[in-house]
Structures are given as structure tokens and as C-alpha cells.
Amino acid sequence: MLMNIYRNRLSYDFDSQGNTTDAMVGFNGLNDQGETTMATIKVTQDMLGEGKTFDDFSGKQITELAKQKWLNYIEPKVETKQE
């Protein structure tokens, strides 16, 4: 069963000099069983790489960074046993 996930929001925050400080990316998902998922992920300056700014990235690239951050949150890190 696949979940169709799509971006439903992309917004930027700016400092007093007009520089982009971070981006917020919203996601929604729905599968054929009627189950849904939602997330809002913040992309920060430190995620861009040394010497890069938000001006160096397209909306699609910002979305991909947010997806990767989201996957890191939900991906199991340690196997656990159920008793």
C-alpha cells in the first residue's frame, strides 16, 4: 500500500535585512485506505551547506531537503523487540 505524499505549503522567513532565515515546508499524504499523514518541516541555514544561502536553492530543492529531514525523524534507528 502506497501513501501519496505531496507538498501543500512552502513559506520563507526573513530577517530585518531581507535575508531568508529558514523555510517551512508542509506535506500531506493519503492512501487508498483513507489513512492520512501530515508534517511541517523547518529547513534551516545549517542544512544548506557551507557558503550556501536560500537564494542558491529552488523550491523543489528546499522540498527535497525537508523530505529527507522528515524521513530521518520517522526512520527507525534501532530494532526493538515486541514481547
N, C-alpha and C positions, 0 to 999 in steps of 0.2 A: 504494500500500500504506500503510495507516494503522497507527500504533502506538497502542494503547490504554494511556494512562498514568493511573495513579491514585495517590493519597496512601496510604501504608501506615503512616505514623508522624507524629505531631506531639507534640513534647515541649518543655517550657519549663525554663529555668534561672533560679534566683533568687539574689539577694544575701542577706546576713545580716539585712536588714530586711524580707525577704519581697517585694521588688520584682522583677519579671521583668526579666532582663538580656538574654535572647535566646531564640529559638525554633529548634528543629531540625525540619525537615520532610523526611521520606523519601518517595521516589517509586519506583515500579516500573512497567515498561512491557513489553508483549508484543504482537507482531504475529502474523498468521496464518502466517508462515513459521517461527515458533519463535524469532525473534530477540528478545532482551530488552535492557532498559536499566535502570539503577538510578542514583539520585543521592540524596545527603543534603545539603541546603542550609541554611545558617545565616542566619536573619533577625535582623539586629542593630538596635539602637535607632536608629541614624542612618538606617535605611531607612524609618522610620515618618513622618518629617516633624517639623518644629519644633513643640515643645509637645505632641507625642503620646506616649502610652505604650502598652504592650502591652494594657493594660486597655481601650483605645479600639478595639481590633480583634477581630473574631470569628476563629474558627479558619479559616473559609473565606477571609477577607481575608488572614490570615497566609500561607495556602497560595498565594494568588494572587501575593503579593509574592515568595515563594520560586520560583514558576514563572517569573516574569519574570527573576529573577536567574539561574536555570538557563539560560533561553533566551539571555541575554546572554553566557553562557560559551560556548555551542555555536554561536552565530550567527557565520558568517564575517564578519570586519571588512574584509578586503582580498581582492580577487580575485587568485588565483595561477594561473600557467600551469604546466601539466604538460608536460614535454618528453619 
